[in-house]
Amino acid sequence: MSLAGSQQNTLLAMLARLRPHWRHDRTLPGRVQALLASDRRFGSRDRRLYRELIYTTLRYLPWIEPELERDAEQAVRLIAWLAADAPATAHFRHELIGEWPPCPAPLAEKAAMLAQRVGAADTAAGAGRFAPEALLPRWFHEHCADAFAPVQLDPLLARAPLWLRLQTDEPRSVTAEFEQLGWTACSSAVLPGALQLLDEVDVTRTDAFQNGLIEVQDLGSQLLLAAAQVAAGGHWLDACAGAGGKTLQLAALLGPGGTVDAHDVRRAALDELALRARRAGIPLTRSSSRSDVGRDIPIPAGAPVSDRSSPRAAPKRPAATVRILSTIPETLYDGVLVDAPCSGSGTWRRAPHLKWTTTPAHIDQAAGRQRELLEQFAQRVRPGGRLIYATCSLSRRENQDVVAGFLASRPEFAAEPPPATFGAPVDAFGLTLLPGLHNTDGFFVACMRRN
Ligand SMILES: C[S@@+](CC[C@H](N)C(=O)[O-])C[C@H]1O[C@@H](n2cnc3c(N)ncnc32)[C@H](O)[C@@H]1O
């Protein structure tokens, strides 16, 4: 059997294992990871190939699932055609769909081509099943009609680009290493300090990463705090800090005169935050309980890992002190960031299984929790201080509706228009960053102030 024939069989076997779960299991990526790790014959290129083919299947599930039923080999050709053209997929794609015209970038053209080539043969379903809007769950229209516009659907179905946040004011020290490695990077047109890598690479192996000159952070995530225009200095609480993507950014924005208290219920995430802060050379302390606040344990900044001299020599941007807290002290803060746990509907291009495993009930549940967290952490904002609420969801239930409910019950808070919008639409409650605007994940941010 040819290599491509055996890869096709392996892919079909993997899809058969995943299929009972892909409309139910929100932890599907763990299953995919386990499947890829379970076959000892796989090298890294095999894993890249099957990961791309599996994620393409999940991205385009309503187009592919009926084909798996009808004609499994044709389904694999569809997957190969829709998959990214990368070194890991090149041979497989060439063998399976060498005769097909190239896959066009616009979704509407992909749909038209498949309707003609595949849909015509599927008399039962007809050509209509390749509608672009079928690639988002229909119920989501009520939550974010804008996401169904072609200009949003295209980026929502694309693979997410790799964005970095520079933690040095000397970008050349980073790009010089990328150039040496043969990688291409370009700066964001809207946010200086955000750098996109155009190659499919592992950036964590670079000196620039290991020495804390860069962090991986989607441009949309970076734009949230940039939109809020946090002033230098001050004492902030990052109430849902997670692994600290925004904590580190906030520390850079506040600068050496400021302090960020980072809190989360997940200890493992805070451990990761500590690692990242040390790498970035950010002054860091950690308290394990309420009684420890005030006698924090300083954690020394990490020593450079690598031997290559140029990135190590570049100075990191001076940042605020980060204090990692397991409980929040009875302090009133100049600002509180609530980057709330959410349905993740803004991240569907990174986690396409969530399109099929999220339900309106999950969204309602997330909105209830978000409202509780907002109420809880808003109490920590001093009079005159700022409250920033953010999600990586595009559902208005988790965004505008949560903020509207909160403001109705807490008249001492008022919404303020985000000081910078980067061209994104703003309503009475906040700014929605749709993926089509700057090719980012989808986000929402609301800026409020306590009277
Ligand atoms: C969207 S993530 C935060 C991402 C993070 N801010 C970043 O930029 O990388 C939401 C976080 O909220 C945390 N969380 C959930 N319930 C919480 C609670 N009751 N108090 C504090 N954090 C909570 C979760 O553990 C998760 O890390």
PDBQT file of the ligand as one rigid body, heavy atoms in Angstrom, charges set to zero:
ROOT
HETATM    1  C1  LIG A 501     -10.153  33.605  30.772  1.00  0.00    +0.000 C 
HETATM    2  S1  LIG A 501      -9.241  32.784  31.959  1.00  0.00    +0.000 S 
HETATM    3  C2  LIG A 501      -8.036  33.968  32.404  1.00  0.00    +0.000 C 
HETATM    4  C3  LIG A 501      -6.961  34.163  31.398  1.00  0.00    +0.000 C 
HETATM    5  C4  LIG A 501      -5.838  35.046  31.868  1.00  0.00    +0.000 C 
HETATM    6  N1  LIG A 501      -6.312  36.287  32.453  1.00  0.00    +0.000 N 
HETATM    7  C5  LIG A 501      -4.869  35.358  30.743  1.00  0.00    +0.000 C 
HETATM    8  O1  LIG A 501      -4.852  36.483  30.216  1.00  0.00    +0.000 OA
HETATM    9  O2  LIG A 501      -4.108  34.450  30.392  1.00  0.00    +0.000 OA
HETATM   10  C6  LIG A 501     -10.305  32.806  33.350  1.00  0.00    +0.000 C 
HETATM   11  C7  LIG A 501      -9.664  32.388  34.643  1.00  0.00    +0.000 C 
HETATM   12  O3  LIG A 501     -10.623  32.553  35.685  1.00  0.00    +0.000 OA
HETATM   13  C8  LIG A 501     -10.299  31.647  36.700  1.00  0.00    +0.000 C 
HETATM   14  N2  LIG A 501     -11.403  31.552  37.661  1.00  0.00    +0.000 N 
HETATM   15  C9  LIG A 501     -12.521  30.795  37.612  1.00  0.00    +0.000 A 
HETATM   16  N3  LIG A 501     -13.265  31.001  38.720  1.00  0.00    +0.000 NA
HETATM   17  C10 LIG A 501     -12.615  31.900  39.468  1.00  0.00    +0.000 A 
HETATM   18  C11 LIG A 501     -12.864  32.507  40.733  1.00  0.00    +0.000 A 
HETATM   19  N4  LIG A 501     -13.957  32.218  41.441  1.00  0.00    +0.000 N 
HETATM   20  N5  LIG A 501     -11.965  33.373  41.212  1.00  0.00    +0.000 NA
HETATM   21  C12 LIG A 501     -10.844  33.671  40.504  1.00  0.00    +0.000 A 
HETATM   22  N6  LIG A 501     -10.546  33.129  39.311  1.00  0.00    +0.000 NA
HETATM   23  C13 LIG A 501     -11.418  32.256  38.805  1.00  0.00    +0.000 A 
HETATM   24  C14 LIG A 501      -9.984  30.383  35.937  1.00  0.00    +0.000 C 
HETATM   25  O4  LIG A 501      -9.212  29.513  36.707  1.00  0.00    +0.000 OA
HETATM   26  C15 LIG A 501      -9.236  30.938  34.710  1.00  0.00    +0.000 C 
HETATM   27  O5  LIG A 501      -7.854  30.885  34.918  1.00  0.00    +0.000 OA
ENDROOT
TORSDOF 0
